[in-house]
Amino acid sequence: MADCTSALDIAIQAGIDLGLIRDNLRLSYEERILQHQDALNLALAIELAGQQLHERPATASAAAE
């Protein structure tokens, strides 16, 4: 007898959060775009903070010399 595993069953077994997908699909296109922009802004702010953090020690050590 063949195993008739559905795509949804495979997704659940893989750990995909189908509830999150359903919640996002309930949003309008504009709401999804705004969420995406917020996430992008956060990622860019984190990247900038990391760059500034890595620049500080180099600047401080250069000033100490």
Rosetta silent file (secondary structure, phi, psi, omega in degrees, C-alpha in Angstrom):
SEQUENCE: MADCTSALDIAIQAGIDLGLIRDNLRLSYEERILQHQDALNLALAIELAGQQLHERPATASAAAE
SCORE:     score description
SCORE:     0.000 S_00000001
   1 L     0.000  132.107 -176.782    0.000    0.000    0.000 S_00000001
   2 L   -77.467  146.383  177.242    1.426    3.392   -1.005 S_00000001
   3 L   -82.207  116.625 -178.437    2.034    6.128    1.565 S_00000001
   4 L  -101.679   68.313  178.541   -0.314    9.019    0.727 S_00000001
   5 L   -83.122  126.433 -178.479    1.335   11.790    2.721 S_00000001
   6 L   -79.514  163.598  177.928   -0.107   15.162    1.837 S_00000001
   7 H   -61.014  -35.817  178.529    1.970   18.271    1.301 S_00000001
   8 H   -65.487  -41.686  178.174    0.469   19.705    4.502 S_00000001
   9 H   -62.523  -41.406  178.990    1.549   16.653    6.491 S_00000001
  10 H   -63.967  -42.349  179.019    5.056   16.947    5.077 S_00000001
  11 H   -62.931  -44.059  179.077    5.166   20.657    5.960 S_00000001
  12 H   -62.313  -44.520  179.459    4.008   19.971    9.521 S_00000001
  13 H   -63.996  -29.219  179.687    6.596   17.192    9.919 S_00000001
  14 L   -80.662   -6.867  177.565    9.271   19.586    8.648 S_00000001
  15 L    89.946   15.201  179.080    8.339   22.041   11.387 S_00000001
  16 L   -74.554  131.970 -179.322    6.758   24.714    9.204 S_00000001
  17 L   -82.826   93.553 -178.109    4.426   26.962   11.225 S_00000001
  18 H   -69.120  -27.686  176.562    1.248   26.772    9.168 S_00000001
  19 H   -63.106  -40.876  178.390   -0.567   28.986   11.664 S_00000001
  20 H   -64.827  -39.932  177.790    1.879   31.783   10.941 S_00000001
  21 H   -63.828  -44.497  178.838    1.345   31.325    7.206 S_00000001
  22 H   -61.447  -44.500  179.726   -2.436   31.439    7.675 S_00000001
  23 H   -59.610  -42.673 -179.651   -2.160   34.577    9.825 S_00000001
  24 H   -68.240  -34.247  179.266   -0.031   36.306    7.199 S_00000001
  25 H   -71.876  -18.933  175.550   -2.399   35.345    4.399 S_00000001
  26 H   -75.618  -18.876 -179.633   -5.234   37.014    6.310 S_00000001
  27 L   -76.660  153.343  174.657   -3.387   40.332    6.045 S_00000001
  28 L   -73.896  166.719  177.660   -3.903   42.669    3.133 S_00000001
  29 H   -59.192  -41.207 -179.405   -1.063   43.202    0.674 S_00000001
  30 H   -63.422  -42.174  178.904   -0.429   46.611    2.211 S_00000001
  31 H   -63.546  -39.879  178.265   -0.240   45.163    5.725 S_00000001
  32 H   -65.858  -39.438  178.442    2.228   42.513    4.545 S_00000001
  33 H   -63.978  -42.766  179.419    4.376   45.149    2.843 S_00000001
  34 H   -64.300  -39.604  176.631    4.393   47.255    6.018 S_00000001
  35 H   -63.586  -42.947  179.356    5.425   44.221    8.097 S_00000001
  36 H   -62.142  -43.850 -179.692    8.176   43.448    5.623 S_00000001
  37 H   -63.579  -40.469  177.135    9.415   47.052    5.717 S_00000001
  38 H   -61.220  -43.537  179.174    9.451   47.006    9.529 S_00000001
  39 H   -65.403  -40.176  178.268   11.487   43.788    9.511 S_00000001
  40 H   -64.306  -43.979  177.987   13.883   45.224    6.917 S_00000001
  41 H   -60.019  -41.419  177.891   14.323   48.414    8.953 S_00000001
  42 H   -63.190  -45.554 -179.995   15.110   46.329   12.047 S_00000001
  43 H   -61.639  -41.065  178.823   17.648   44.219   10.154 S_00000001
  44 H   -67.210  -38.278  177.846   19.353   47.338    8.783 S_00000001
  45 H   -65.514  -39.990  177.686   19.455   48.936   12.248 S_00000001
  46 H   -65.553  -42.123  178.055   21.030   45.779   13.693 S_00000001
  47 H   -61.630  -44.424  179.283   23.576   45.701   10.869 S_00000001
  48 H   -63.639  -42.389  178.315   24.471   49.355   11.462 S_00000001
  49 H   -61.640  -40.212  177.625   24.813   48.787   15.209 S_00000001
  50 H   -64.348  -42.075  177.991   27.142   45.866   14.522 S_00000001
  51 H   -63.088  -42.730  179.899   29.281   47.932   12.172 S_00000001
  52 H   -65.938  -37.629  178.907   29.507   50.728   14.728 S_00000001
  53 H   -64.518  -40.451 -179.176   30.419   48.250   17.457 S_00000001
  54 H   -75.614  -23.710  178.789   33.243   46.779   15.359 S_00000001
  55 H   -78.398  -30.517 -176.365   34.558   50.213   14.404 S_00000001
  56 H   -59.623  -52.825 -178.257   34.889   51.431   18.001 S_00000001
  57 H   -61.175  -37.057  179.022   37.699   49.128   19.173 S_00000001
  58 H   -64.259  -41.379  179.145   39.728   49.816   16.020 S_00000001
  59 H   -68.438  -41.710 -179.987   39.359   53.562   16.546 S_00000001
  60 H   -65.909  -40.780 -179.863   40.151   53.292   20.264 S_00000001
  61 H   -70.806  -33.427  178.350   43.273   51.194   19.662 S_00000001
  62 H   -68.714  -36.345  179.373   44.487   53.533   16.953 S_00000001
  63 H   -70.747  -28.441 -179.353   44.084   56.514   19.301 S_00000001
  64 H   -74.771  -20.017 -177.370   46.056   54.706   22.026 S_00000001
  65 L   -78.128    0.000    0.000   49.093   54.275   19.777 S_00000001
